Amino acid sequence: MQTALSGFALGISLILAIGAQNAFVLRQGLMRQHVLPVVLVCAFSDAVLIAAGVSGFGALAKAVPGLEWAMRLFGAGFLVWYGLRTLHSAWQGGAQLEAGQAAGSLQAAVLTCLALTWLNPHVYLDTVVLLGAVSAQYDDKLAFGLGAVTASFVFFFSLGFGARLLAPLFARPRAWQVLDLIIGLTMLAIAAKLLLG
């Protein structure tokens, strides 16, 4: 259970940062258009990528001596950079996300979502490389991966279907500052755990 919670915590902290994909899901949720297909595409895509990272990285790490440590260093470096960047964003005053326009047709929504997911290089870094590297330090990689996948499903469903509730809150830049502060500190804590663990 502890391993699954660790996977959940890392998964949720990586996915919380606002980006094109999350903004699109939020936008679709605010407009109440094709929310279920959009969140399913995001969550199942993450599940596939997390499974690839958790299963493939472990096998690769065993085959190449020193790779696990190198990936830990790389992962910790990325997390420190990402955490500091997020803290800088919080210091600068955060951002305000506007609803904008929804995708339109179901096909357009799904294709846009697939493009934002699979054509984003950060998604590979987060799910395959970083989660794969962190999972290598756990004996029960399946539990870790299931925790991360659960985080993805919880996040996307909450974001898509809870968007109407979040709209007034995130219309204020202060809310983004608090969110960025929490994300930044979480990233730095995970980086420390990677280096010391």
Buried (B, 14 or more C-beta within 10 A) or exposed (E): EEBBBBBBBBBBBBBBBBBBBBBBBBBBBBBEBBBEBBBBBBBBBBBBBBBBBBBEBBEBBEEEEEBBEEBBEBBBEBBBEBBBBBBEBBEEEBBEBEBEEBBEEEEEBBEBBEEBBEEBEBBBBBBBBBBBBBBBBBEBBBBBBBBBBBBBBBBBBBBBBEBEEBBEEBEEEEBBBEBBBBBBBBBBBBBBBBBEE
